Amino acid sequence: MGSIIDVFSDFWSETGFAALFNAPGSWKYIVMIGVACVLLYLAIVHKFEPLLLIPIAFGMLLTNLPNSGMFHEELFAGGHIDWGALSHSGGLIDYLYLGVKLGIYPSLIFLGVGAMTDFGPLIANPKSLLLGAAAQLGIFVAFIGAAKILGYSNELAASIGIIGGADGPTAIFVTSRLAPQYLGPIAIAAYSYMALIGPIQRPIMRALTTKKERSIVMKQLRPVSKTERIMFPIVVTIAVALLVPSAASLVGMLMLGNLVRESGVTERLSRTAQNELCNIVTIFLGISVGATATAATFISWTTLGIIGMGIFAFVFGTMGGLLLAKLMNLLSGGKINPLIGSAGVSAVPMAARISQMEGQRENPGNFLLMHAMGPNVAGVIGSAIAAGVFLSLFG
């Protein structure tokens, strides 16, 4: 009888329930499981970035179930990979996480984004590049705030600042290199704010523009030739790689994806990059990033600082694009609707759609979508260049 009790006692001690309720600090696991369930609820019921938030939340759930053995932070401590321990005791997510740690998944996501992106509006109106650059103001404001006000390291401050680019893969790419221990909180903050980009941007757009400005109807963009579409990704790759070599992997994959789209001779590759490849990588990326949101890392004052500075990054990014668009409107004699400036953050195509909806709210006959897509796709390039700058300085 005693041996049977001992067997059940030993079995119980090995279960996650024993660790969940008996181990010191076990309340943190319960909190994190609750946070993961809330994120799943928001993604499924309210459709907050579900394609990535569901894998991220489920990865968070898996890593915070005691004794699951799927992810081990210690194998990646100090920014290095313990290959010996990984080969002997690595869990499933440890191996999947290598794609994040080595910068593979974000670059492949950019390949898919490039294949889905039409750079025609940017080519037709090159001034859109300026609006995309201005919208990166939030990145540098948040960086300075995190470093000087909150006292974070330059590496962590740079990772927080990238949230302002409204580009999840770029935020993950930079954080995995500069502050991997905070990858979970930063990724969750970035995608949460992207899901809330409408409620964040609309009040700022209405506060910084007048009814007359929001009602401006812009003239139709010129047609873009096939030659221009093919040359654009090649020229941008060369220019950016030479100017900011650290951004070459992101921008290079983005432009390769666009080239297979626009060349007209690689339709199969374009479809694969847009669909199968992008979907598979999204699952692996989300689970891996979510798994880094362990109780020890996530439940801290630093996480609150990340979330707080992330919203500042979004706000100032939107403001930067709007204010430059207002200036360009003034210089052009009232021909540019300032609303397109807010689309300079690289949340494609959500930010452009918000510009369109706000323009039609004031003038039902106003169609700003294509004009807003120029700054929107320029923001993708701008955030990748900003990431390269940070990696060059602190990587």
Buried (B, 14 or more C-beta within 10 A) or exposed (E): EEEEEEEEEEEEEEEBEBBBEEBEEBEBBEBBBEBBEEBBEBBEEEEBBBBBBBBBBBBBBBBBBBBBEBBBBEBBEEEEBBEEEBEEEBBBBBBBBBBBBEBBBBBBBBBBBBBBBBBBBBBBBEBBBBBBBBBBBBBBBBBEBBBEEBEBEBBBBBBBBBBBBBBBBBBBBBBBBBBBBBBBBBBBBBBBBBBBBBEBBBEBBBEBBEEEBBBBEBEEBEEBEEEBBBBBBEEBBEEBBEEBEBBBBBBBBBBBBBBBBBBEEBEEBBBBBBEEBBEEBBBBBBBBBBBBBBBEBBBEEBBEBBBBBBBBBBBBBBBBBBBBBBBBBEEEEEEBBBBBBBBBBBBBBBBBBBBBBBBBBBBEEBBBBBBBBBBBBBBBBBBBBBBBBBBEEBE
